[in-house]
Amino acid sequence: MLRQLLIVLLLSGCAAPYDYAEHTDFGRFTTVALAPGADRQSLDGARITAAALAQLPGRGLNPAPPAGAELWLDYRLEEETRLLTTMPRMLERHNGFWDDEERVYGMVREQKLRLWLALPDGTVVWQSRHPRAFPAERIKGAERSQRIEQQVAELLANYPPRP
């Protein structure tokens, strides 16, 4: 029973959170373009662009030139620093005292992918940020491309939003 509960909790933690403008009729949107300011030149920018353009038609949004698109897709890899800490040992005595302190022993830089869809005037109508991060420097090449493709697919699975 405990094993099943842990599996359910782990699986429910993988869903990408999203938000949307609740008074928007998403059924009326059929075309999308990459936002004019989006980074297409970097390796990650090219990977995210390719993954998104491959996924969007399955979500009901067909690629179009920016001038004629109803929505613009933009993205960012947001860098975070996560502290690595020890768990407090609340049930163990150390040198005659209860050791209940959490200790920081390092930090790691990570990136989290955020996608959003906006109207051409810049008004954001939908956004999602992936809950899982990947280390900024350790994942490269094909493995990085695969991770980005997977995360883009998971983020876009929440479009169109379900009220």
Secondary structure, 3 states (H helix, E strand, C coil): CHHHHHHHHHHHCCCCCEEECCCCCHHHCCEEEECCCCCCCCHHHHHHHHHHHHHHHHHCCEECCHHHCCEEEEEEEEEEEEEEECCCEEEEEECCEEECCCCEEEEEEEEEEEEEEECCCCCEEEEEECCCCEECCCCCHHHHHHHHHHHHHHHHCCCCCCC
